[in-house]
């Protein structure tokens, strides 16, 4: 496997075993970095333009310099060309604060840029989720940014795995439904397809945005208890696309329900017709 490794000024492909980042990189020492994960199919990244726009928004939110999107595009193309994959791949762009003194202050080094590709596991047709007692702080300075500070998510997904689920869903500090550790959540209630507003603290997911555009889904303030009342539930993410949920905690649900089936069909049709919608 070849990885693109460099910084905001340039870089190139290196073999995986030769790819290394300084132990003083701010992304390693304090989680000062942002990233994007894209679905790669047939040597192309899906929704690349949208993902790169969010990478810039996240970088600005952390106070990092804007990434050179032309350079990032070139790096993605080089990695995809050098690592042909059968099936679906996971393309990840990581952009960090670069080498810095130990502590929270940044140094003067350029931002680190890494682009890597790996095979994606086959997605089951439906999945189970659990709810967890921890909350997202919708007022935190990093809310809505796709940062590399994922320790909370690691803890939550570990609990979900122990309970036979693939995702953990949680509320924000106001008790409203927020998101999953790596996904957005949609619920069908009384014939309406709803998803939490970004003001809840959830990430503005790329697949989420496309589902909102391509279906009749609506954003809403949803109490966390809505998960126990929903007629159907599904998750969205770059690698899940639209994935029906057949169980929330101990509660079984139809999977897919009619709203989920329609959303999945719309997403498959529209995304299949345009690799960069």
Beta strands, then each sheet from edge to edge (+ up, - down):
strand 1: 2-7
strand 2: 10-15
strand 3: 33-41
strand 4: 44-45
strand 5: 88-96
strand 6: 112-119
strand 7: 126-136
strand 8: 167-172
strand 9: 177-180
strand 10: 184-189
strand 11: 192-196
strand 12: 218-220
strand 13: 232-237
strand 14: 241-248
strand 15: 251-252
sheet 1: 2+ 1- 6+ 5- 3+ 4-
sheet 2: 9+ 8- 7- 14- 13+ 10- 11+ 12+
sheet 3: 9+ 8- 7- 14- 15+
end
